[in-house]
Amino acid sequence: MLRVGLITYGLDRVLSGISRYTLELALTLEGLRDQVEIVLLTAGAPGGLESTSFERVPLVGCARLPGLLALGHVLIPAAARRLKLDVIHDPTAVTPLLFGGGGAKVVTTVHDVFPLSYPGHSAALDDLIYRCWLPYKLPRVDYIITDSQHSRSDILRFIKVKPERIQTVSLGVRSLFKPIPQAEARAAVKAASGVENPYLLFIGNFNTRKNLALALRGFAAIHHDHPDLRLVLIGVRSFAQTPIEQLMAELKITDKVIVAGTVADRLLPAFYSEAAAFLFPSFYEGFGLPILEAMACGTPVITSNVSSMPEVAGDAALLIDPHSVESMSAAMQQILTDATLREYLRARGLARAAEYTWERTARETLAIYQRVSH
């Protein structure tokens, strides 16, 4: 049977976007164990894999180093030979693997190349890795998986890899995300954040590329027409002493914006379901999974007409110019005042989200393992 080593090394520390991808992929692949044996190459495991039946191979850790740079990676080729692995899958793109795959084929997932597309807008370490390491590593792996056609185009634009060795495999929406009955959602939102008013929802941080400033400016342009409306922000505990706090004050909307902070995953469907609309005006995303999570909850979505967002949203969202306050505010007004449009977006969104499942992701990934191993 096909044996695949899945690198979870370093991903046990924080359940980040990459950790979530690794977790959902692994859990779904476990359901395909009649076709593939997964071995976790790890110094721990992303939360949620502890109860799985996967074989685990512990690697040497180093608490003082970032997880993806710790020294245990040099043991992976020897582990691959000892375990007779057919494929090694690196879901991070940046695992060093300086000594190859030990006879196993190497598949890596590159979620996006934002530091190459927008130099200077990432952490210094990310800039260094993407400018110096990825152009060396990617031409040497056997196959590359990426989340969207947009990301695939960017990878081919910035890094010299053969087009036939890179494939798009979309992400999936967890079954957790579904419409929550109004009374239940309203009660959960009130208990978690104190919000009782109708609201627009933004989930993310104040990283420039998430474009929270546009959401704030768009909201400021319409809130006089909707005095009871609030803007709920999830993802950051506080904007105190930041440019975002200053912008809210300048726009005179501080009392209209609710900073809900970090919210447990189990509560997100309620926040999505109760929102009048979900705002995702990002400048750049490798995929944009929150778009589909909101759609799966039956929430109308406003998102950008650039990067991967149109590809993911299809015709099930209102697409706006992420540089235009007028575009954003007009889309908000449309959704808030047009019940027919809201129902159309709800129905189209539910259908769109249903197309993206982790089972599809896992099966397409398994097909890649099978192809490269022969």
C-alpha positions as CSV (number, residue, x, y, z in Angstrom):
1,M,0.0,0.0,0.0
2,L,1.1,3.6,-0.7
3,R,2.9,5.1,2.4
4,V,3.0,8.8,2.8
5,G,5.0,10.8,5.4
6,L,3.0,13.9,6.3
7,I,5.3,16.6,8.0
8,T,3.5,18.1,11.0
9,Y,6.8,19.1,12.6
10,G,6.5,22.5,14.3
11,L,2.8,22.8,13.5
12,D,1.8,21.6,17.0
13,R,2.7,25.0,18.5
14,V,-0.1,27.2,17.1
15,L,-3.2,26.2,15.1
16,S,-2.4,28.5,12.2
17,G,-3.9,28.5,8.7
18,I,-1.3,25.9,7.6
19,S,-1.9,23.8,10.7
20,R,-5.6,23.9,10.0
21,Y,-5.0,22.7,6.4
22,T,-2.7,19.9,7.7
23,L,-5.3,18.9,10.3
24,E,-8.3,18.7,8.0
25,L,-6.3,17.0,5.2
26,A,-5.0,14.4,7.6
27,L,-8.3,13.7,9.3
28,T,-10.0,13.2,5.9
29,L,-7.2,11.0,4.6
30,E,-7.7,8.8,7.6
31,G,-11.0,7.9,6.0
32,L,-9.2,6.7,2.9
33,R,-6.9,4.4,4.9
34,D,-7.8,1.5,2.6
35,Q,-5.8,3.3,-0.1
36,V,-3.0,5.1,1.8
37,E,-1.1,4.8,5.0
38,I,-0.2,8.2,6.6
39,V,2.8,8.5,8.9
40,L,3.1,11.7,10.9
41,L,6.7,13.1,10.9
42,T,6.4,15.2,14.0
43,A,7.6,16.6,17.3
44,G,3.9,16.7,18.3
45,A,0.8,17.0,16.2
46,P,-1.6,19.8,15.3
47,G,-4.4,19.7,17.9
48,G,-7.0,17.2,16.8
49,L,-4.7,14.5,15.5
50,E,-3.9,13.0,18.9
51,S,-6.7,10.5,18.7
52,T,-6.0,9.3,15.2
53,S,-4.6,5.9,14.3
54,F,-1.7,7.3,12.4
55,E,1.8,6.0,13.0
56,R,4.0,8.8,14.5
57,V,7.7,9.3,14.1
58,P,9.1,11.7,16.7
59,L,11.8,14.0,15.5
60,V,14.3,16.0,17.5
61,G,12.9,19.4,18.5
62,C,14.4,22.6,19.6
63,A,12.2,25.0,21.6
64,R,14.3,28.0,20.9
65,L,14.0,27.8,17.1
66,P,10.9,28.5,15.0
67,G,9.2,25.1,14.4
68,L,9.9,25.0,10.7
69,L,13.6,25.6,11.2
70,A,14.3,23.2,14.0
71,L,17.0,20.6,13.6
72,G,14.8,17.5,13.4
73,H,14.3,18.0,9.7
74,V,17.7,16.5,8.9
75,L,16.3,13.2,10.2
76,I,13.5,13.1,7.7
77,P,15.4,11.4,4.8
78,A,16.7,8.7,7.1
79,A,13.2,8.2,8.5
80,A,11.8,7.9,5.0
81,R,14.3,5.1,4.1
82,R,13.7,3.2,7.4
83,L,9.9,3.5,7.1
84,K,9.9,2.7,3.3
85,L,7.9,5.8,2.5
86,D,6.8,6.4,-1.1
87,V,6.0,10.1,-0.7
88,I,6.8,12.9,1.8
89,H,4.3,15.7,1.9
90,D,5.5,19.1,3.2
91,P,2.3,21.2,3.8
92,T,4.4,24.3,4.8
93,A,6.5,24.8,1.6
94,V,9.4,25.9,3.8
95,T,10.6,22.7,5.4
96,P,14.3,22.6,4.6
97,L,14.7,18.9,3.5
98,L,18.3,19.8,2.7
99,F,19.2,16.2,2.1
100,G,16.2,15.3,-0.1
101,G,13.5,12.8,0.6
102,G,15.5,9.7,1.3
103,G,14.3,8.0,-1.8
104,A,10.7,9.1,-1.3
105,K,9.1,11.6,-3.8
106,V,8.6,15.0,-2.3
107,V,5.3,16.9,-2.6
108,T,5.0,20.4,-1.1
109,T,2.0,22.7,-0.7
110,V,2.5,26.4,-1.4
111,H,-0.5,28.3,-0.2
112,D,0.5,31.6,-1.6
113,V,3.6,33.7,-2.5
114,F,2.4,37.0,-0.9
115,P,6.0,38.1,0.1
116,L,7.0,37.9,-3.6
117,S,3.9,39.6,-4.9
118,Y,4.1,42.4,-2.3
119,P,7.7,42.8,-1.1
120,G,8.2,44.5,2.1
121,H,4.7,43.8,3.5
122,S,5.6,40.7,5.4
123,A,7.8,39.8,8.4
124,A,11.5,40.0,7.6
125,L,11.9,36.2,8.1
126,D,9.1,35.5,5.6
127,D,10.6,37.8,3.1
128,L,13.9,36.1,3.4
129,I,12.4,32.6,3.1
130,Y,10.4,33.4,0.0
131,R,13.1,35.4,-1.7
132,C,16.0,33.1,-1.0
133,W,14.7,29.7,0.0
134,L,11.6,28.9,-2.1
135,P,13.3,29.7,-5.5
136,Y,16.0,27.1,-4.5
137,K,13.6,24.5,-3.0
138,L,10.6,24.4,-5.3
139,P,12.4,23.5,-8.6
140,R,13.9,20.5,-6.7
141,V,10.7,18.9,-5.4
142,D,8.7,16.4,-7.4
143,Y,5.3,18.1,-7.3
144,I,3.7,21.3,-6.0
145,I,0.2,21.7,-4.7
146,T,-1.4,25.1,-4.4
147,D,-4.8,26.4,-3.4
148,S,-6.0,28.4,-6.4
149,Q,-5.3,29.1,-10.0
150,H,-4.3,32.6,-9.0
151,S,-1.6,31.2,-6.6
152,R,-0.5,28.8,-9.3
153,S,0.0,31.7,-11.8
154,D,2.0,33.7,-9.2
155,I,4.3,30.8,-8.4
156,L,5.0,30.3,-12.1
157,R,5.6,34.0,-12.5
158,F,8.1,34.3,-9.6
159,I,9.8,30.9,-9.5
160,K,11.2,28.7,-12.2
161,V,9.2,25.5,-11.9
162,K,7.7,23.4,-14.7
163,P,4.0,24.1,-15.2
164,E,3.3,20.3,-15.5
165,R,4.6,19.8,-11.9
166,I,2.2,22.2,-10.2
167,Q,-1.6,21.6,-9.6
168,T,-4.4,23.5,-8.0
169,V,-6.2,21.6,-5.2
170,S,-8.9,23.8,-3.6
171,L,-9.5,23.8,0.1
172,G,-12.7,22.6,1.8
173,V,-15.3,24.0,4.2
174,R,-15.7,22.2,7.5
175,S,-19.1,20.8,8.4
176,L,-19.1,23.1,11.4
177,F,-20.1,25.9,9.1
178,K,-23.8,25.9,8.4
179,P,-26.8,28.2,8.9
180,I,-27.7,28.6,12.6
181,P,-31.3,29.3,13.5
182,Q,-31.8,33.0,14.2
183,A,-32.8,32.8,17.8
184,E,-29.9,30.5,18.6
185,A,-27.4,32.6,16.7
186,R,-28.6,35.8,18.2
187,A,-28.3,34.4,21.7
188,A,-24.8,33.0,21.1
189,V,-23.6,36.3,19.6
190,K,-25.1,38.4,22.5
191,A,-23.5,36.0,25.1
192,A,-20.1,36.1,23.4
193,S,-19.9,39.8,22.6
194,G,-22.8,41.7,24.0
195,V,-24.0,42.6,20.4
196,E,-27.8,42.9,20.0
197,N,-27.9,45.3,17.0
198,P,-27.9,44.2,13.4
199,Y,-24.3,44.2,12.1
200,L,-21.8,43.7,9.3
201,L,-19.0,41.3,10.1
202,F,-15.2,41.5,9.4
203,I,-12.9,38.6,10.4
204,G,-9.1,39.1,10.3
205,N,-6.3,41.1,11.6
206,F,-5.1,44.7,10.8
207,N,-2.4,43.5,8.5
208,T,-2.5,45.9,5.6
209,R,-3.4,43.3,3.1
210,K,-6.6,42.4,4.9
211,N,-7.8,46.0,4.1
212,L,-9.8,46.6,7.3
213,A,-9.4,50.3,6.6
214,L,-11.7,50.0,3.6
215,A,-14.4,48.2,5.6
216,L,-14.2,51.0,8.2
217,R,-14.4,53.8,5.6
218,G,-17.3,52.0,3.8
219,F,-19.2,51.6,7.0
220,A,-18.6,55.2,7.9
221,A,-20.1,56.3,4.6
222,I,-23.4,54.5,5.2
223,H,-23.9,54.3,9.0
224,H,-26.0,57.5,9.1
225,D,-28.6,55.8,6.9
226,H,-28.6,52.8,9.3
227,P,-28.2,54.2,12.8
228,D,-28.7,50.9,14.5
229,L,-26.2,49.1,12.4
230,R,-22.8,48.0,13.9
231,L,-19.6,46.7,12.5
232,V,-18.3,43.6,14.4
233,L,-14.6,42.9,14.2
234,I,-13.3,39.4,15.0
235,G,-9.6,38.3,15.2
236,V,-7.8,41.0,17.2
237,R,-8.2,41.6,20.9
238,S,-7.6,45.3,20.8
239,F,-6.8,48.1,18.4
240,A,-5.6,50.4,21.2
241,Q,-2.8,52.7,20.1
242,T,-2.8,51.6,16.5
243,P,-3.6,53.4,13.2
244,I,-6.9,51.5,13.1
245,E,-8.0,53.1,16.5
246,Q,-7.0,56.5,15.1
247,L,-8.9,55.9,11.9
248,M,-12.1,54.9,13.8
249,A,-11.8,58.1,15.8
250,E,-11.3,60.2,12.6
251,L,-14.4,58.6,11.0
252,K,-16.4,59.1,14.2
253,I,-17.5,55.5,14.3
254,T,-15.7,54.3,17.4
255,D,-19.0,53.7,19.3
256,K,-20.4,51.9,16.3
257,V,-17.6,49.3,16.0
258,I,-17.6,46.3,18.2
259,V,-14.2,44.6,18.8
260,A,-15.2,41.1,19.7
261,G,-11.6,39.9,19.9
262,T,-10.7,36.2,19.3
263,V,-13.7,33.9,19.1
264,A,-13.8,30.1,19.5
265,D,-14.3,28.2,16.3
266,R,-17.5,26.7,17.6
267,L,-19.1,30.3,17.8
268,L,-18.1,31.5,14.4
269,P,-21.1,29.9,12.6
270,A,-23.4,31.9,14.9
271,F,-21.5,35.2,14.2
272,Y,-21.6,34.5,10.4
273,S,-25.3,33.5,10.5
274,E,-26.5,36.5,12.4
275,A,-24.5,39.0,10.2
276,A,-26.3,41.1,7.6
277,A,-23.2,40.6,5.4
278,F,-19.6,39.4,5.7
279,L,-16.9,41.8,4.5
280,F,-13.7,40.4,3.0
281,P,-12.0,43.2,1.1
282,S,-8.5,41.7,1.1
283,F,-5.9,42.8,-1.4
284,Y,-4.3,39.4,-1.7
285,E,-5.2,35.8,-0.6
286,G,-3.9,32.4,-1.7
287,F,-7.5,31.2,-1.4
288,G,-9.8,33.1,0.9
289,L,-11.5,30.3,2.9
290,P,-13.6,32.7,5.1
291,I,-15.6,33.6,2.0
292,L,-16.8,30.0,1.7
293,E,-17.3,29.7,5.5
294,A,-19.7,32.7,5.4
295,M,-21.5,31.3,2.4
296,A,-21.9,28.0,4.1
297,C,-23.7,29.8,6.9
298,G,-26.1,31.5,4.4
299,T,-24.5,35.0,4.8
300,P,-24.2,37.4,1.9
301,V,-20.6,38.2,1.1
302,I,-18.8,41.3,-0.1
303,T,-15.3,40.6,-1.4
304,S,-12.6,42.0,-3.6
305,N,-12.4,41.6,-7.4
306,V,-8.7,40.9,-7.3
307,S,-6.3,38.0,-6.4
308,S,-8.0,34.7,-5.8
309,M,-11.3,36.1,-4.4
310,P,-13.3,36.1,-7.7
311,E,-12.1,32.6,-8.4
312,V,-13.4,31.4,-5.0
313,A,-16.6,33.5,-4.8
314,G,-17.8,32.9,-8.4
315,D,-21.1,34.6,-9.0
316,A,-22.2,34.1,-5.3
317,A,-20.8,37.4,-3.9
318,L,-20.7,41.1,-4.6
319,L,-17.3,41.9,-5.9
320,I,-15.8,45.3,-5.1
321,D,-12.7,47.4,-6.0
322,P,-10.6,47.0,-2.8
323,H,-9.2,50.5,-3.4
324,S,-12.6,52.2,-3.6
325,V,-14.6,53.4,-0.7
326,E,-17.5,54.1,-3.0
327,S,-17.5,50.6,-4.3
328,M,-17.6,49.1,-0.8
329,S,-20.2,51.5,0.5
330,A,-22.4,50.9,-2.5
331,A,-22.2,47.1,-2.0
332,M,-23.2,47.5,1.6
333,Q,-26.2,49.6,0.7
334,Q,-27.3,47.1,-1.9
335,I,-27.3,44.2,0.6
336,L,-28.9,46.2,3.4
337,T,-31.7,47.6,1.2
338,D,-32.5,44.8,-1.3
339,A,-34.1,41.7,0.2
340,T,-34.3,40.0,-3.2
341,L,-30.5,40.4,-3.6
342,R,-29.9,39.1,-0.1
343,E,-31.9,36.0,-0.8
344,Y,-30.2,35.4,-4.1
345,L,-26.7,35.7,-2.5
346,R,-27.8,33.4,0.3
347,A,-29.0,30.7,-2.1
348,R,-26.0,31.0,-4.5
349,G,-23.6,31.1,-1.5
350,L,-24.9,27.9,0.0
351,A,-24.6,26.2,-3.4
352,R,-21.1,27.5,-3.9
353,A,-19.8,26.5,-0.5
354,A,-21.3,23.0,-1.0
355,E,-18.9,22.5,-3.9
356,Y,-15.8,22.8,-1.6
357,T,-15.3,19.8,0.7
358,W,-12.3,18.4,2.5
359,E,-13.2,15.0,1.0
360,R,-12.6,16.4,-2.5
361,T,-9.4,18.0,-1.3
362,A,-8.1,14.7,0.2
363,R,-9.1,12.7,-2.9
364,E,-7.3,15.0,-5.3
365,T,-4.3,15.1,-3.0
366,L,-4.2,11.3,-2.8
367,A,-4.4,11.1,-6.6
368,I,-1.2,13.3,-6.7
369,Y,0.5,11.0,-4.2
370,Q,-0.4,8.0,-6.4
371,R,0.8,9.7,-9.6
372,V,4.2,10.9,-8.3
373,S,5.0,7.6,-6.6
374,H,4.9,5.6,-9.9
